[in-house]
Amino acid sequence: MDSTTVLREDRRLAWARQAMGDPALGLARASTDAGFRSYWRTLGVEPTRIVMDSPPDKEDVRPWLRIRAMLESAGVRVPRLLAEDTEHGFLVLEDLGPDTYLHVLHADNADALFDAAVDQLLKLQTVAVPDDFPKYDEALLLRELRLFDEWFLGRHLAVVPDAHDEANLERVHRLLIDAALKQPQVFVHRDFMPRNLMPANDGPAVLDFQDAVRGPIAYDPLCLFKDAFVSWPQARIDTWLDRYHARAKDAGLPVPSLDQFRRDVDWIGVHRHLKVIGIFARLHHRDAKSHYIEDAPRFFAYLDRVLPKYPELAPLAALIERHVKPTLVEYTHWTDLTGDEP
């Protein structure tokens, strides 16, 4: 362990003891995420609390705090804040337990749990977005799409696209960006999925919202039902999406017609699937977090269900067929899984 890590551990423990008023308090690792934040559960005190450690030079905690306040004011269930030190990147939060939706979700309780998640999502999508709030604009959409090109195709597969491939990727990028920008724009969590929802009596509680933007209304419903870590039969996904659409319409949200919404979900899904594949490759190669890349085939299975429906996206399907599928040893497994109960 290097000296910087030791210093950070000492500073975190000292601050937690001061914030909790207990000089004997201990900390045990609770969880980590794909970013630089870490979470620690208090020892020797009841009820237990969670200390969030967000190193200021790597992940400023202030956007998290700002968005948390916005969500809480709109009635969204978020972790309760008990103490903060924004200068050093430490927070004390309520302890919601060890399990996320990802741990407790199964075929028999999925309808009820997802309905509760949509309760929170509808509140989240009504949040008034300030003028200075980040937007899912063309630059951000393109930057995310290029994660797939750079990190998965280029770094992970060592594919050097020829001029034809590059032209096709640019054409698909343009179509996907235009489709996203045409959607009704609302508050978007950007990772509204089971891993970021915590069971709670008045919840679920919503986590990991610091990257929120103003963007396409279909983005978060797509994230919820086509998750990075668990797959569902398409028939159930369609039912859940239709149910979300009806509830959003009743809530006065600017959803388009059901047919257009289904198309919007498909197209923003292609964008997200490509982005996440690229992020997983980056986590593997840059950050030595290699378990994420094992789920990349799941996203190609998702893409397989959508791309054949839209002739405009055939160039992307052809590129995946030529460069990607021969490398995916477990591809058939993932294709089968999306048709079964998890």
Sequence and secondary structure as in RCSB ss.txt:
>XXXX:A:sequence
MDSTTVLREDRRLAWARQAMGDPALGLARASTDAGFRSYWRTLGVEPTRIVMDSPPDKEDVRPWLRIRAMLESAG
VRVPRLLAEDTEHGFLVLEDLGPDTYLHVLHADNADALFDAAVDQLLKLQTVAVPDDFPKYDEALLLRELRLFDE
WFLGRHLAVVPDAHDEANLERVHRLLIDAALKQPQVFVHRDFMPRNLMPANDGPAVLDFQDAVRGPIAYDPLCLF
KDAFVSWPQARIDTWLDRYHARAKDAGLPVPSLDQFRRDVDWIGVHRHLKVIGIFARLHHRDAKSHYIEDAPRFF
AYLDRVLPKYPELAPLAALIERHVKPTLVEYTHWTDLTGDEP
>XXXX:A:secstr
  HHHHHHHHHHHHHHHHHHT TT EEEEEEE SSS EEEEEESSSS EEEEE  TTT  SHHHHHHHHHHHHTT
     EEEEETTTTEEEEE   S  HHHH  TTTHHHHHHHHHHHHHHHHTS   TTS B  HHHHHHHHHHIII
IIIIIIS     HHHHHHHHHHHHHHHHHHHHS EEEE S  SGGGEE  TT  EE   TT EEEETTHHHHHHH
S SS    HHHHHHHHHHHHHHHHHTT     HHHHHHHHHHHHHHHHHHHHHHHHHHHHTT  GGGGGGHHHHH
HHHHHHGGG GGGHHHHHHIIIIIGGG TTHHHHHHHTTS  
